[in-house]
Amino acid sequence: MLTQAQRDAIRMHVALDEPIRRLISLATTDLHSGPIYTEVDEDDTDTWPGFVAACRIIRDALPSSDLYIDLDTDEVISDGPEPLLDNVLHVDNRVVVRALVGAELSRYV
């Protein structure tokens, strides 16, 4: 179980673009409240693609590697090979995804 400081460190390390954060928010709303219907405007390139497509887009934007957090500073110190340091927390990629999109949505992305 990650602490709030560790989840915040992951969010700071993995900077998601605004369109992806918006899709995460809309997909979460869709998951809890039912399908989102939007009117399609010919000039609007930022329409809701639907839940399945949004999950695919979100999945493609998320990192696929594990992260390592320094437990003394609660900062991400590596997203590559495991650092040879003491007091380091290995965070599996599935936990990273859960920290970024939430537990409910992480089952679909």
NORNOR-V886777 format. One record per residue. N is the residue number from 1. RES is the residue in three letters. SS is DSSP state (2 for helix, 1 for strand, 0 for the rest). OMEGA is omega in degrees with one decimal (* if undefined). NEAR is the number of other C-alpha atoms within 12 Angstrom. Layout:
# NORNOR-V886777
n=(N & N)
res=(RES & RES)
ss=(SS & SS)
omega=(OMEGA & OMEGA)
near=(NEAR & NEAR)
This chain:
# NORNOR-V886777
n=(1 & 2 & 3 & 4 & 5 & 6 & 7 & 8 & 9 & 10 & 11 & 12 & 13 & 14 & 15 & 16 & 17 & 18 & 19 & 20 & 21 & 22 & 23 & 24 & 25 & 26 & 27 & 28 & 29 & 30 & 31 & 32 & 33 & 34 & 35 & 36 & 37 & 38 & 39 & 40 & 41 & 42 & 43 & 44 & 45 & 46 & 47 & 48 & 49 & 50 & 51 & 52 & 53 & 54 & 55 & 56 & 57 & 58 & 59 & 60 & 61 & 62 & 63 & 64 & 65 & 66 & 67 & 68 & 69 & 70 & 71 & 72 & 73 & 74 & 75 & 76 & 77 & 78 & 79 & 80 & 81 & 82 & 83 & 84 & 85 & 86 & 87 & 88 & 89 & 90 & 91 & 92 & 93 & 94 & 95 & 96 & 97 & 98 & 99 & 100 & 101 & 102 & 103 & 104 & 105 & 106 & 107 & 108 & 109)
res=(MET & LEU & THR & GLN & ALA & GLN & ARG & ASP & ALA & ILE & ARG & MET & HIS & VAL & ALA & LEU & ASP & GLU & PRO & ILE & ARG & ARG & LEU & ILE & SER & LEU & ALA & THR & THR & ASP & LEU & HIS & SER & GLY & PRO & ILE & TYR & THR & GLU & VAL & ASP & GLU & ASP & ASP & THR & ASP & THR & TRP & PRO & GLY & PHE & VAL & ALA & ALA & CYS & ARG & ILE & ILE & ARG & ASP & ALA & LEU & PRO & SER & SER & ASP & LEU & TYR & ILE & ASP & LEU & ASP & THR & ASP & GLU & VAL & ILE & SER & ASP & GLY & PRO & GLU & PRO & LEU & LEU & ASP & ASN & VAL & LEU & HIS & VAL & ASP & ASN & ARG & VAL & VAL & VAL & ARG & ALA & LEU & VAL & GLY & ALA & GLU & LEU & SER & ARG & TYR & VAL)
ss=(0 & 0 & 0 & 2 & 2 & 2 & 2 & 2 & 2 & 2 & 2 & 2 & 2 & 0 & 0 & 0 & 0 & 2 & 2 & 2 & 2 & 2 & 2 & 2 & 2 & 2 & 2 & 2 & 2 & 2 & 2 & 2 & 2 & 0 & 0 & 0 & 0 & 0 & 0 & 0 & 0 & 0 & 0 & 0 & 0 & 0 & 0 & 0 & 0 & 0 & 2 & 2 & 2 & 2 & 2 & 2 & 2 & 2 & 2 & 2 & 2 & 0 & 0 & 0 & 0 & 0 & 1 & 1 & 1 & 1 & 0 & 0 & 0 & 0 & 1 & 1 & 1 & 1 & 0 & 0 & 0 & 0 & 0 & 0 & 0 & 0 & 0 & 1 & 1 & 1 & 1 & 0 & 2 & 2 & 2 & 2 & 2 & 2 & 2 & 2 & 2 & 0 & 2 & 2 & 2 & 2 & 0 & 0 & 0)
omega=(-180.0 & 172.3 & 177.9 & 179.1 & 179.0 & 176.0 & 177.6 & 178.6 & 177.7 & 179.5 & 177.8 & -178.2 & -179.7 & -178.0 & 178.4 & 178.6 & -178.7 & 178.7 & 179.2 & 177.3 & 178.2 & 177.9 & 177.3 & 179.5 & -179.4 & 179.1 & 177.5 & 176.7 & 178.4 & -179.0 & -175.7 & -172.3 & -177.5 & -174.5 & 176.8 & 177.1 & 176.9 & 175.0 & -179.0 & 177.3 & -177.2 & -178.4 & -175.5 & 178.8 & -175.6 & -178.1 & 179.2 & -176.9 & -174.4 & -172.6 & -176.4 & 179.5 & 178.7 & 178.7 & 178.1 & 179.5 & 178.8 & -179.9 & -179.9 & -177.9 & -176.9 & 178.1 & -179.9 & -178.3 & 174.0 & 178.0 & 177.2 & -177.1 & 174.0 & -176.5 & 178.4 & -176.1 & -175.2 & 176.1 & 174.9 & -177.7 & -179.6 & 170.2 & 178.0 & 179.4 & -178.6 & 178.5 & -179.3 & -179.1 & 173.7 & 174.2 & 179.5 & 178.5 & 174.5 & -179.9 & 179.5 & -178.7 & 179.3 & 177.6 & 176.4 & 179.2 & 179.0 & 179.4 & -176.8 & -174.1 & -177.5 & -174.8 & -175.8 & -176.4 & -177.6 & 178.0 & -175.0 & -179.5 & *)
near=(14 & 20 & 16 & 14 & 20 & 31 & 27 & 20 & 28 & 37 & 27 & 19 & 24 & 29 & 17 & 23 & 16 & 13 & 20 & 26 & 25 & 22 & 34 & 39 & 26 & 31 & 36 & 30 & 23 & 24 & 25 & 14 & 13 & 13 & 17 & 21 & 15 & 14 & 13 & 12 & 10 & 8 & 8 & 10 & 11 & 18 & 21 & 29 & 25 & 25 & 29 & 22 & 19 & 32 & 32 & 21 & 24 & 35 & 30 & 15 & 24 & 32 & 27 & 20 & 20 & 26 & 35 & 33 & 34 & 26 & 21 & 15 & 15 & 25 & 29 & 31 & 29 & 24 & 25 & 19 & 13 & 22 & 19 & 14 & 16 & 13 & 17 & 22 & 29 & 31 & 33 & 23 & 23 & 25 & 28 & 37 & 35 & 27 & 32 & 35 & 35 & 24 & 18 & 20 & 30 & 25 & 17 & 24 & 31)
